[in-house]
Amino acid sequence: MKIVTIIVVVVIALFFLLPILYGQAPLPEDMSPSAIGSFIGGFARYWVEAIKTAFS
């Protein structure tokens, strides 16, 4: 059961870290709505492009 937990944690970490490491989702410098929106938008754009690329 421990190995499944480790795998799940790694998958979740990659899901959140890949857009940040790739540079598509810049970490917000403050808690302003525009900074948060930029982060969420970059995060969504990364995964939309990744899914398009995977299925094309």
C-alpha positions in Angstrom: 0.0 0.0 0.0 2.9 2.4 0.6 4.1 2.2 -3.0 0.7 3.2 -4.3 0.7 6.2 -2.0 4.1 7.2 -3.2 3.1 6.9 -6.9 -0.1 9.0 -6.3 1.9 11.7 -4.5 4.5 11.8 -7.4 1.7 12.0 -10.0 0.0 14.8 -8.2 3.3 16.7 -7.8 4.0 16.3 -11.5 0.5 17.5 -12.3 1.2 20.8 -10.5 4.9 21.2 -11.0 5.2 20.6 -14.8 3.5 23.8 -15.9 5.5 25.8 -13.3 8.8 24.2 -14.3 8.0 24.6 -18.0 7.4 28.3 -17.4 3.8 28.4 -18.6 2.4 29.1 -15.1 4.4 31.8 -13.4 4.2 31.7 -9.6 2.2 34.7 -8.4 4.3 37.3 -6.6 1.3 38.7 -4.7 -2.3 37.7 -4.0 -3.7 40.2 -6.5 -6.5 38.8 -8.8 -4.5 39.5 -11.9 -1.5 37.5 -10.6 -3.7 34.6 -9.5 -5.5 34.7 -12.8 -2.2 34.6 -14.8 -1.1 31.6 -12.8 -4.4 29.7 -13.3 -4.5 30.7 -17.0 -1.0 29.5 -17.6 -1.7 26.3 -15.8 -4.8 25.6 -17.9 -3.1 26.6 -21.1 -0.3 24.1 -20.4 -2.6 21.2 -19.8 -4.9 22.1 -22.8 -1.8 22.1 -25.1 -0.5 18.9 -23.6 -3.8 17.1 -24.1 -4.1 18.5 -27.7 -0.5 17.3 -28.4 -1.2 13.9 -26.9 -4.3 13.2 -28.9 -3.2 14.6 -32.3 
